[in-house]
């Protein structure tokens, strides 16, 4: 069935995740629509990051025990993330993730992108160079780093490092982008730069974003799911998303 006739990007049903004695998610039901930016909002420890990691099975790597169902629209069909025959490597290729703190390789700017392209996509040298330039331009980094590609990636500013992480994710041609508080470690100016970039990329890539900021959710999101105590307690659509409404939902007081 073509994507235009199937509106859902994500369908989670009765999703529960535990770590040891801690119940991180408790029977969460949530849907996300194709072509929209969905924000997961809530206080620290509310379950939003655990939910995000469920979508590409990163909780498996942390010893999480998962029950329930997550289905994602990938390669033109709805696929069960926790199906016995689902290959996590195949899944993570298509469901790319950018983390709260830039997780760069301790090597050059160029190799942070070229190495995954060689190891994962098996591209030849010329194709790797073309793809690197493409994603650096997509993330508005090319003009800033084109004359110092062999410089250490860690010499970049915080905002540049996060954009390089985003470029590395885009280089592997994901079908869905997951972003876990991508601006949490950045200053105001770098945060707004990343937000503007994400709004541009949202025209091409479906996104699910974890945020701690009602203002950011208002600026970026088409839909918001509010998490509290390991559950989704409220869902808002575009017309309902205002900073005042979100702050009331979360009750930061």
N, C-alpha and C positions, 0 to 999 in steps of 0.2 A: 504494500500500500504506500503510495507516495506521501512524503511528509506533509504536503498541504492538506491531505485528508485525515491526517492523524495529528491532533493538536498538542499532544503531550510529549515533552522532552524527558520527563521524569515522573515515575509513579512509585512511591514508597508506601508499603502497607505493613502495619504492625511491626515496624522495625525496632528491635531492641538490641542493645549492645552493652555487654558487661566486661569489666576488667577486675578480676579477683572478686572481692565482695562489693565493688562499686557498680551501680547501675547507671551507665552514662546516658543511655537512651531507653525510653520506656514506651513501647508500642506507638511509635510515631507514624502517622499517616500524613503524606504530603505529596502534592503534585506541582509540577512546574511546566509552563507552556513554552513551546518552541518559539524562538524569536524574541524572548523576553529575558531581561536581567532579573534574576530572583535573588533577593538578599535574605540572609539568615541573621536575625538580630536577637540580642539577649545579653545578659550579664555573663561574666566569666564563670565557667563551670555549668552553664545551662544546657549544654549538649550540642550546640551548633557546630563546633569543629568536629566532634565525633561523627555527626551526621554527614558533614562534608567528606570526611575520610572514608565513610562507608561507600561513597559513590565510585571510588576506584580501589576499594578493598585495602586501603592502607592500614585499617585497624587490624587486619590479619597479621601484619608485621609487628604489631604491638601487643599481641596476645589477646586480642578482643574476641569475645564469644558473641556471635551474631545470630539472631533469630528474625524471621520475617522475610519480606521481599523488597527488592529494589530493582526496578526495570528502567532502562535507559534506551532512548532512540539512537541506535548506532548502526552504521552501514545500511540504512534504509529499513530497519526493522526494530521492534521493541525486544530488548534482550534482558534476560534475568542475570543480574550481576553475580548472584550467589549460586547460580546453576553449577552442578558438579563438573560440567565440561567447560566452564568459563576459565580461560587462561588469564591470570592477573596481569601478565606482561602485555598481552594483546589489549586488555582493557585499559591499562595505563598509557599505552600509546595513543589511544583515542580520547581518553579523559585526562587531559593534562592539568597539572596543579602548580600553583605558585603559592609559596608559603609566607608566613608573617615576616620572618627574618630572611634576607637574601642568603641562599645556600649555594654560593659559587664554588666552582672547582678552584683549587689553589694553583692556578696556571694563568695563561694569558687571556685577554678578552676574546681573541679569536678562537682559541681552543675550547673555551666554554661552550661554544656553539658547534665548532667543527668536530670535536670528539664524539658527541652523541650522534651527529649525522653519520659519522663513519661507522660507529659501533652498532647503532640501532637501525638506521635506514640503509646502511651499506652503500652509500652514494660514493661515486668516484670523486677525485679531487676537484675537478671543474664544477661538478654539480653541487658539491659542498660549498664552494666559494659563492656560487650564485645564490644558494639558499640562505647563506649567512648574510649576504648583503641585503637580500629581500627582507628578512625579519628585523635586521637592525634599522632599516628604513621604516618598517611598520611600527616599531617602538620608538621612533624619533631619536635614535641613537647614532645613526650612521654619520651625520655631520659632526658629531661630537667626538667620535672615536676612530674615524676612518684613517687618520694619520698616526694612530698609535695602537693598532690592533695587537701588537706583540707586547704591549705593556701589561703588567699584572692586573687581573680583573679587580683585585682588592684595592687597587689605587683609585678606583672610581668613587664618586660620592654615593651616599646612601640611595638617593633616588635613581642614579644611574645604575647602581648594582641591581636594584629591583627591576628596572627595565631590561637589564641584561638577562635576568632570570626569566622574565616574561618572553623575551626574544628566544631564549633557548627552548622554552616550552612550545612556542609557536613553530619553531623550526621542525619539530616532529609531526606537524600537521594534525593537531588534535581536532576532534569534532565537537568537544565540549571543554570549556575552561572552568576550572575550580580555583577560587582565590580565597585564601584564608587570611583575612585582615591584611591585605597587601600594602596598606599604608601605615600600619600601626607603629612602625619604627622610624617614620619619616617626619620631617618638619612640615609646616603649613604649606610652603611653596611647593615642595616636592610632592606632597599629598595631592594638591590641586592638579599638578602636572599629570600624575598617574591617573587621577579621576577623568581628566579630559581625554587621555589616551584610551582608557577603558570604554568611554562612551563611543569613541570612534570604532574600536574593535568590536563593540557589541553589535554593530551593523553586519558583521560577518560571523562572529562566534557566539553561540549560546553561552551564558555565564551564570554561575551560581557563586555568590560572594558572601563570605562571613564578614560581618562588620560589628564593631562595638559602638558605632556612631549613628544616632538617628539622623543627623544632618547629612551624612554621607549616603545613607539609605534613601533619603528623600531625593538627593541629587542623581543617584544612579539607577534606582530600582524601578521596575515595572510591577513587581509584586514583592511582598515582604512576609516572611514567616517569623513570628516572634516565639523564641524558645524560653522556657522557664522550667527549672527542676526536671530536666530530661525529657520534656514534652513540648510539642507545639501548642501554644495556648491561644494564638490568634493569627489570622491570615488577613492581609490587606491587599487590595488591588490598587492600580495606579491612582484612581480618583480619590482613594481613601488615605493615601500616603502623605502625611504632613509631619513635620518635625514635632509639633505639639502632640499629635496623636500617637506617634511612636514613643515619645518620652513618657506619655501616660501609660502606654501598654507595658513598657519596661519598668516604670516606677523607679527611677534612679535616686529618688529622694531618700 
